[in-house]
Amino acid sequence: MKRRKQYRFAQNAIAENVIENGKPLYSSIKGNWSDHFKNNNPIVLELACGKGEYTVGLAQEFPNYNFIGVDIKGDRIARGSQAALKKGLKNVAFLRTDIQYLREFFDTDEVSEIWVTFPDPQPRDKQEKHRLTHPRFLEIYTDLLIEDGLFHLKTDSAPFFDYSLETLPAFGFTNLVFTHNLYESPLNQIHHGIKTKYEAMFFEKGFSINYLQCKNKKALAQ
């Protein structure tokens, strides 16, 4: 296992679509993503992207957008990076960092859309501040997202989803639409039919998939 991780870390070190500590772009990419992608297309983030299945899937679906998967785990990012390279996708990048440091890599209003797909729900009360829809993270998203920029959440955790349904509107996100059963809902078309490995497993076992979409309203943010 250790050898496999080292191999993936070595892949990241030479992959042009991976931005991580030790590479020149790591400290200079903020506000300059258009230079990296060589276009001014809208930027979409997938936070806690894991193996980047959603990042790569969306990039295939929307070639006129730039997609960036963000995760702290280098061995996971490597899988998404290599998948994108094998598919010849030029509109994909992966950023290795903790989500709380996003402001170090993106300017205000530099992001058009954010996806959070099946994050750790952090179910214990003492873990609340680590939930990716906690106000300390929402403040970051509000800053980076353009006005009316979209925020998406998919999760199999009903308690985390209910928590998010409270925190997002309270922080000023508007036009909220949601479902507790995505695949039986008219909202199903919004997620473009992309399933992560674990989402497919949850679905096959009969778990309901929760989904929401809302818009960023800076004037209403706390």
C-alpha positions in Angstrom: 0.0 0.0 0.0 2.8 2.4 0.9 4.6 1.7 -2.4 1.4 2.3 -4.3 0.9 5.7 -2.6 4.5 6.6 -3.4 3.9 5.8 -7.0 0.8 8.0 -7.1 2.6 10.8 -5.4 5.3 10.5 -8.1 2.6 10.8 -10.7 1.3 14.0 -9.2 4.8 15.5 -9.1 5.1 15.4 -12.9 1.4 15.9 -13.8 0.7 19.3 -15.3 -2.9 19.1 -14.1 -2.0 18.8 -10.4 -1.3 21.9 -8.3 0.4 21.0 -5.0 2.9 22.2 -2.6 6.4 22.2 -4.1 5.3 23.3 -7.6 5.7 26.9 -8.7 2.0 27.4 -9.4 1.1 26.5 -5.9 2.0 29.9 -4.6 1.1 31.9 -7.7 -2.1 30.4 -9.1 -4.5 32.7 -7.2 -6.3 34.9 -9.7 -4.4 33.2 -12.5 -6.4 30.1 -13.3 -7.2 31.5 -16.7 -3.5 31.5 -17.5 -3.2 27.9 -16.4 -6.2 26.8 -18.5 -5.3 29.2 -21.3 -8.9 30.5 -21.5 -11.4 32.6 -19.6 -14.1 29.9 -19.3 -16.0 29.7 -16.0 -14.5 27.8 -13.1 -16.3 25.0 -11.3 -15.0 23.4 -8.1 -15.6 20.0 -6.7 -14.7 20.1 -3.0 -13.5 17.0 -1.2 -13.3 15.5 -4.7 -11.7 12.2 -3.7 -10.8 10.3 -6.8 -12.2 13.1 -9.0 -14.9 11.1 -10.6 -17.3 14.0 -10.6 -14.7 16.5 -11.7 -13.8 14.3 -14.7 -17.4 13.5 -15.5 -18.5 17.1 -15.5 -15.4 18.1 -17.6 -16.5 15.6 -20.3 -20.0 16.9 -20.2 -19.1 20.6 -20.4 -16.0 21.3 -22.4 -16.5 25.1 -22.2 -16.0 25.1 -18.4 -12.9 24.6 -16.4 -13.2 22.1 -13.5 -11.0 21.9 -10.5 -11.1 19.0 -8.0 -9.9 19.9 -4.5 -8.8 17.4 -1.9 -6.0 17.0 0.7 -5.3 13.4 -0.2 -2.7 13.1 -2.9 -3.2 9.5 -3.7 -6.9 10.1 -4.4 -6.2 13.1 -6.6 -3.7 11.1 -8.6 -6.4 8.8 -9.8 -8.5 11.7 -11.0 -5.5 13.4 -12.6 -4.5 10.3 -14.5 -8.1 9.6 -15.6 -8.3 13.2 -17.0 -4.9 12.9 -18.8 -5.9 9.5 -20.4 -9.1 11.1 -21.7 -7.1 14.1 -23.1 -9.2 16.6 -21.0 -7.5 20.0 -21.0 -10.3 21.6 -18.8 -9.4 19.7 -15.6 -7.1 20.4 -12.8 -6.6 19.1 -9.3 -5.6 21.2 -6.3 -4.2 19.5 -3.2 -5.0 21.5 -0.2 -7.4 21.7 2.8 -10.7 23.4 1.9 -10.3 25.9 4.7 -7.4 27.4 2.7 -9.3 28.0 -0.5 -8.8 31.8 -0.3 -5.1 31.3 -0.8 -5.8 29.8 -4.2 -8.9 31.7 -5.5 -9.8 35.4 -5.8 -13.1 36.9 -4.8 -15.6 36.2 -7.6 -13.2 33.8 -9.4 -15.5 30.7 -9.1 -18.8 30.2 -10.9 -20.1 27.0 -9.3 -19.3 24.7 -6.4 -20.1 21.0 -6.1 -19.8 19.1 -2.8 -20.4 15.4 -3.4 -20.7 12.9 -0.6 -18.4 14.6 1.9 -17.7 13.2 5.4 -20.9 14.1 7.2 -19.0 14.7 10.5 -22.0 13.4 12.5 -21.0 14.1 16.1 -21.9 17.4 17.6 -18.2 18.2 18.4 -17.4 17.7 14.7 -19.9 20.4 13.5 -17.3 23.0 12.6 -15.8 20.4 10.2 -19.0 20.0 8.2 -18.6 21.5 4.7 -21.8 23.5 5.1 -20.8 25.0 8.4 -20.9 28.8 8.4 -17.1 29.0 8.5 -17.0 27.3 5.1 -20.0 29.1 3.7 -18.3 32.4 4.3 -15.5 31.2 2.0 -17.8 30.0 -0.7 -19.8 33.2 -0.6 -16.5 35.2 -1.1 -15.2 33.0 -4.0 -18.5 32.5 -5.8 -19.8 35.1 -8.2 -23.2 36.7 -7.5 -25.8 34.0 -8.3 -23.1 31.4 -8.5 -24.5 27.9 -7.9 -23.8 25.6 -5.0 -24.7 21.9 -5.2 -24.7 19.2 -2.5 -25.2 15.5 -2.9 -25.1 13.2 0.2 -26.6 10.0 1.5 -26.5 11.4 5.0 -30.0 12.6 6.0 -28.8 14.4 9.2 -26.1 16.2 7.3 -28.5 17.2 4.6 -31.0 18.5 7.0 -28.3 20.5 8.7 -27.3 22.0 5.4 -30.9 22.9 4.6 -30.8 25.1 7.7 -27.3 26.7 7.4 -27.4 27.6 3.7 -30.5 29.8 3.7 -29.5 31.3 7.1 -26.2 32.4 5.5 -27.9 34.1 2.6 -28.0 31.4 -0.1 -31.3 31.7 -2.1 -33.4 29.9 -4.7 -33.0 26.7 -2.8 -34.4 23.6 -4.5 -33.9 20.1 -3.0 -35.0 16.5 -2.9 -34.5 13.6 -0.5 -34.7 11.1 -3.3 -32.8 12.4 -6.3 -33.4 9.5 -8.7 -37.1 9.8 -8.3 -37.2 13.6 -8.6 -37.4 16.0 -11.5 -34.1 17.4 -10.2 -32.4 14.2 -11.4 -31.4 15.8 -14.7 -29.4 18.5 -12.9 -26.7 16.1 -11.7 -26.1 14.9 -15.4 -26.3 11.2 -14.5 -22.8 11.1 -13.0 -22.3 8.7 -10.1 -19.2 8.3 -8.0 -18.2 4.7 -7.1 -19.6 5.0 -3.6 -22.8 6.7 -4.8 -23.4 3.8 -7.1 -22.9 1.4 -4.2 -25.3 3.4 -2.0 -27.9 3.5 -4.7 -27.7 -0.2 -5.4 -28.2 -0.9 -1.7 -31.4 1.2 -1.7 -30.1 4.3 0.0 -31.8 7.5 -1.0 -29.6 10.2 -2.4 -30.2 13.8 -1.1 -29.5 16.7 -3.5 -29.8 20.5 -3.2 -29.0 23.5 -5.4 -29.0 27.1 -4.3 -27.6 30.5 -5.4 -25.0 32.7 -3.8 -26.3 36.1 -2.7 -23.4 38.2 -1.4 -25.6 41.0 -0.1 -27.5 38.6 2.1 -24.5 36.8 3.6 -23.9 37.3 7.2 
